[in-house]
């Protein structure tokens, strides 16, 4: 497989163009509401029809992959279009195939493209986890605000709106969505369950269940929320201690996996073409597949051991 420098350069230009588009979308997302607030609905629709990325985004959202990606981007709190994310993924994968095939071997280029896809969606998952963890750390304050509002005689719907105004991100956005759903006529049970589905965790599920039970059967909501506040404070400290203990071991595990991949480039640098010859033989292919399989199992085990069940 012969790949010219012109091909590599063309692929690099495509990826850089997609990167620039992605960065522009991220920057534009922050002031999108301000720009659209001064337009009418008709002007906004016309603007969307004129945007090629918007049209592509609409088509992608009609597919199962597009809907799943859009949901994960929203859960991660990123202001990025589905089209930009998927185009950047495809461009980075193609560039990786070309570069790794040229430097090492075509078989490793395909494997590297798969790794690129895992990195992209792994980044989304990491952002989702980070946002969920930030919301969990805000739960004691949320329960305290709801308890104070209930003690003052306010209903749960009004208490949620008050909490959305007082708390910082991401609680402000998530509670704002819940409050908006309640304003348009969604029931309290459905709105709270949607919140639990967007940010799945045991702590949020307990809080949501308490609010639902209190809204149905009554009882001392103030006492229940204050008890939950104390329990959430203790769980927050425990989670912080566990993460601190596991942090160094997890980092060492990922470094070892990275050293295994770097060893291929080292071997190819010492003996140019050695990896290419290895990948062209059945025995060498079996060795490479087995080695990468073991590294993959190691990464999965590291994530399993280091994961704190939500």
Secondary structure as the mmCIF struct_conf table of DSSP 4:
data_model
#
loop_
_struct_conf.conf_type_id
_struct_conf.id
_struct_conf.beg_label_comp_id
_struct_conf.beg_label_asym_id
_struct_conf.beg_label_seq_id
_struct_conf.end_label_comp_id
_struct_conf.end_label_asym_id
_struct_conf.end_label_seq_id
HELX_RH_AL_P HELX_RH_AL_P1 UNK A 5 UNK A 30
TURN_TY1_P TURN_TY1_P1 UNK A 31 UNK A 31
HELX_RH_AL_P HELX_RH_AL_P2 UNK A 32 UNK A 37
TURN_TY1_P TURN_TY1_P2 UNK A 38 UNK A 38
BEND BEND1 UNK A 39 UNK A 39
HELX_RH_AL_P HELX_RH_AL_P3 UNK A 41 UNK A 50
HELX_RH_AL_P HELX_RH_AL_P4 UNK A 52 UNK A 61
TURN_TY1_P TURN_TY1_P3 UNK A 62 UNK A 62
BEND BEND2 UNK A 63 UNK A 63
HELX_RH_AL_P HELX_RH_AL_P5 UNK A 64 UNK A 76
TURN_TY1_P TURN_TY1_P4 UNK A 77 UNK A 77
HELX_RH_AL_P HELX_RH_AL_P6 UNK A 82 UNK A 103
TURN_TY1_P TURN_TY1_P5 UNK A 104 UNK A 104
HELX_RH_AL_P HELX_RH_AL_P7 UNK A 106 UNK A 151
TURN_TY1_P TURN_TY1_P6 UNK A 152 UNK A 153
HELX_RH_AL_P HELX_RH_AL_P8 UNK A 156 UNK A 166
BEND BEND3 UNK A 167 UNK A 167
TURN_TY1_P TURN_TY1_P7 UNK A 169 UNK A 170
HELX_RH_AL_P HELX_RH_AL_P9 UNK A 171 UNK A 183
TURN_TY1_P TURN_TY1_P8 UNK A 184 UNK A 185
HELX_RH_AL_P HELX_RH_AL_P10 UNK A 188 UNK A 198
TURN_TY1_P TURN_TY1_P9 UNK A 199 UNK A 199
HELX_RH_AL_P HELX_RH_AL_P11 UNK A 202 UNK A 217
HELX_RH_AL_P HELX_RH_AL_P12 UNK A 221 UNK A 270
BEND BEND4 UNK A 271 UNK A 271
TURN_TY1_P TURN_TY1_P10 UNK A 272 UNK A 273
HELX_RH_AL_P HELX_RH_AL_P13 UNK A 274 UNK A 280
BEND BEND5 UNK A 281 UNK A 281
HELX_RH_AL_P HELX_RH_AL_P14 UNK A 282 UNK A 306
#
